[in-house]
């Protein structure tokens, strides 16, 4: 594993080296969940527009996907592997570009970073949305571009190695697929009354 770990560090230092002062605050905002609320609201709108009363079943699948992605990476992998983030790694001190926040401190993230929860959550969302809408909205494939861009911000900020991102992304894709399958399962088990039945009082 040592050659892979060493390669991961070198790749991080190389990619993290591409930064600009004007871009730092932009990236810092882009990595925040709040920044993407309009996109999330748009996706929820698409879900309700296309699935109507069954939209709640879709949201159950979304919840499972995010729960799996987040808990596997944050609650299981990070404390188990206990791998320091680049921003917390003593041997990389001075080699990683960190961004200063408005309060005068550097953005360093938590202590451990393997695997990336940002990558897992974003790719879980992307996979699930793509599976839901790939036949209706061909442009939905670009949601993977969003997921990749969001996860790259973690390398730019110096809080994740490329390996953290890669593994987190794979976990996210699998979690998104599991969430979609969960929705499909619920969709076959949960029965909704039709409008005619409701009108008749059945």
C-alpha positions as CSV (number, residue, x, y, z in Angstrom):
1,X,0.0,0.0,0.0
2,X,2.9,2.4,0.6
3,X,3.5,3.1,-3.1
4,X,-0.2,3.9,-3.6
5,X,-0.3,6.1,-0.5
6,X,2.9,8.0,-1.7
7,X,1.4,8.4,-5.2
8,X,-1.8,9.7,-3.6
9,X,0.1,12.3,-1.7
10,X,2.1,13.4,-4.7
11,X,-1.1,13.7,-6.8
12,X,-2.7,15.7,-4.1
13,X,0.2,18.2,-3.9
14,X,0.2,18.5,-7.7
15,X,-3.6,19.1,-8.1
16,X,-3.8,21.3,-5.0
17,X,-1.1,23.5,-6.5
18,X,-3.5,24.9,-9.1
19,X,-5.1,27.7,-7.2
20,X,-5.7,31.4,-7.5
21,X,-6.4,34.1,-4.9
22,X,-9.6,35.2,-6.6
23,X,-10.8,31.6,-6.8
24,X,-10.2,30.7,-3.2
25,X,-13.4,32.3,-1.7
26,X,-15.5,30.9,-4.6
27,X,-14.3,27.4,-4.0
28,X,-14.9,27.8,-0.3
29,X,-18.5,28.7,-1.0
30,X,-19.0,25.9,-3.5
31,X,-18.0,23.2,-1.1
32,X,-20.8,24.3,1.4
33,X,-24.1,22.4,1.2
34,X,-26.0,25.7,1.5
35,X,-24.6,26.9,-1.8
36,X,-26.4,24.1,-3.7
37,X,-29.8,24.5,-2.1
38,X,-31.3,25.9,-5.4
39,X,-30.1,22.8,-7.2
40,X,-31.6,20.5,-4.6
41,X,-34.9,22.3,-4.7
42,X,-34.9,22.0,-8.5
43,X,-34.3,18.2,-8.2
44,X,-37.1,17.9,-5.7
45,X,-39.4,19.8,-8.0
46,X,-38.6,17.4,-10.8
47,X,-39.3,14.4,-8.5
48,X,-42.8,15.8,-7.6
49,X,-43.5,16.9,-11.1
50,X,-42.8,13.4,-12.6
51,X,-43.8,11.1,-9.8
52,X,-46.8,12.9,-8.2
53,X,-48.1,11.1,-5.2
54,X,-45.3,8.6,-5.4
55,X,-42.7,11.3,-5.0
56,X,-42.5,10.5,-1.3
57,X,-41.4,7.0,-2.2
58,X,-38.6,8.5,-4.3
59,X,-37.6,10.7,-1.4
60,X,-37.4,7.6,0.7
61,X,-34.9,6.2,-1.8
62,X,-33.0,9.5,-1.7
63,X,-32.9,9.4,2.1
64,X,-31.6,5.8,2.1
65,X,-28.9,6.6,-0.5
66,X,-27.6,9.6,1.5
67,X,-27.8,7.7,4.8
68,X,-25.8,4.8,3.4
69,X,-23.2,7.1,1.7
70,X,-22.8,9.3,4.7
71,X,-22.7,6.7,7.4
72,X,-20.4,4.3,5.6
73,X,-17.8,7.1,5.1
74,X,-18.3,9.2,8.2
75,X,-19.3,6.7,10.9
76,X,-17.4,3.6,9.7
77,X,-14.5,4.3,7.4
78,X,-13.1,7.6,8.9
79,X,-12.7,6.4,12.5
80,X,-11.7,2.9,11.3
81,X,-8.9,3.9,9.0
82,X,-8.0,7.1,10.9
83,X,-6.1,8.6,8.0
84,X,-5.3,12.2,8.5
85,X,-6.6,14.7,6.0
86,X,-3.8,16.4,3.9
87,X,-4.6,19.6,5.9
88,X,-3.9,17.7,9.1
89,X,-0.9,15.6,7.9
90,X,2.3,16.8,9.6
91,X,4.5,15.6,6.7
92,X,2.6,17.8,4.3
93,X,2.8,20.9,6.3
94,X,3.7,23.8,4.1
95,X,3.1,21.8,0.9
96,X,-0.7,22.0,0.9
97,X,-2.4,25.2,0.0
98,X,-5.1,26.0,2.6
99,X,-7.7,28.7,2.4
100,X,-8.3,31.2,5.1
101,X,-11.8,31.8,6.3
102,X,-13.4,35.1,7.1
103,X,-12.6,34.6,10.8
104,X,-8.9,34.4,10.1
105,X,-8.5,30.7,10.5
106,X,-7.7,28.2,7.8
107,X,-10.3,25.8,6.5
108,X,-8.9,22.3,7.4
109,X,-12.0,20.1,7.8
110,X,-12.1,17.4,10.4
111,X,-9.2,15.3,11.5
112,X,-9.7,12.2,9.3
113,X,-10.6,12.1,5.7
114,X,-10.8,8.6,4.3
115,X,-13.2,8.3,2.6
116,X,-14.8,11.5,1.4
117,X,-18.3,12.1,2.6
118,X,-18.7,14.9,0.1
119,X,-17.8,12.6,-2.8
120,X,-20.1,9.8,-1.4
121,X,-23.1,12.1,-0.9
122,X,-22.8,13.9,-4.2
123,X,-22.3,10.8,-6.3
124,X,-25.1,9.0,-4.5
125,X,-27.4,11.9,-5.4
126,X,-26.1,12.0,-9.0
127,X,-26.5,8.3,-9.5
128,X,-30.1,8.2,-8.1
129,X,-31.2,11.2,-10.1
130,X,-29.7,9.8,-13.3
131,X,-31.4,6.5,-12.8
132,X,-34.7,8.2,-12.2
133,X,-34.6,10.6,-15.1
134,X,-32.1,9.3,-17.7
135,X,-34.8,8.2,-20.1
136,X,-36.7,11.5,-19.9
137,X,-34.0,14.1,-19.5
138,X,-31.0,13.3,-21.5
139,X,-29.2,16.3,-20.0
140,X,-29.4,14.6,-16.6
141,X,-26.1,12.9,-17.3
142,X,-24.4,16.3,-16.6
143,X,-25.3,15.9,-12.9
144,X,-22.2,13.7,-12.8
145,X,-20.2,16.7,-13.9
146,X,-21.7,18.6,-10.9
147,X,-20.7,15.8,-8.6
148,X,-17.2,15.7,-10.0
149,X,-16.8,19.4,-9.7
150,X,-18.1,19.5,-6.1
151,X,-15.7,16.7,-5.1
152,X,-12.7,18.5,-6.8
153,X,-13.3,21.4,-4.4
154,X,-12.2,19.1,-1.6
155,X,-8.8,18.6,-3.3
156,X,-8.5,22.3,-4.0
157,X,-9.1,23.0,-0.3
158,X,-6.5,20.5,0.7
159,X,-8.8,18.5,2.9
160,X,-9.0,15.3,0.8
161,X,-6.6,13.1,-1.2
162,X,-7.6,11.9,-4.7
163,X,-7.9,8.4,-3.2
164,X,-10.4,9.7,-0.6
165,X,-12.5,11.1,-3.5
166,X,-12.2,8.0,-5.6
167,X,-13.3,5.6,-2.9
168,X,-16.0,8.0,-1.6
169,X,-17.3,8.4,-5.2
170,X,-17.6,4.6,-5.7
171,X,-19.4,4.2,-2.4
172,X,-21.7,7.0,-3.5
173,X,-22.5,5.4,-6.8
174,X,-23.4,2.1,-5.1
175,X,-25.5,3.9,-2.4
176,X,-27.3,5.8,-5.2
177,X,-28.1,2.5,-6.9
178,X,-29.3,1.0,-3.6
179,X,-31.5,4.0,-3.0
180,X,-33.0,3.6,-6.5
181,X,-33.6,-0.1,-6.0
182,X,-35.3,0.7,-2.6
183,X,-37.6,3.1,-4.4
184,X,-38.5,0.5,-7.1
185,X,-39.2,-2.0,-4.3
186,X,-41.5,0.4,-2.5
187,X,-43.2,1.3,-5.7
188,X,-44.3,-2.3,-6.2
189,X,-45.5,-2.7,-2.6
190,X,-47.2,0.6,-1.7
191,X,-50.6,1.1,-3.3
192,X,-52.1,4.5,-3.8
193,X,-55.8,5.2,-4.4
194,X,-56.5,6.7,-7.8
195,X,-58.4,10.0,-8.1
196,X,-61.5,8.1,-9.2
197,X,-61.4,5.9,-6.1
198,X,-61.0,8.9,-3.9
199,X,-64.0,10.6,-5.6
200,X,-66.1,7.4,-5.0
201,X,-65.0,7.2,-1.4
202,X,-63.4,3.7,-1.8
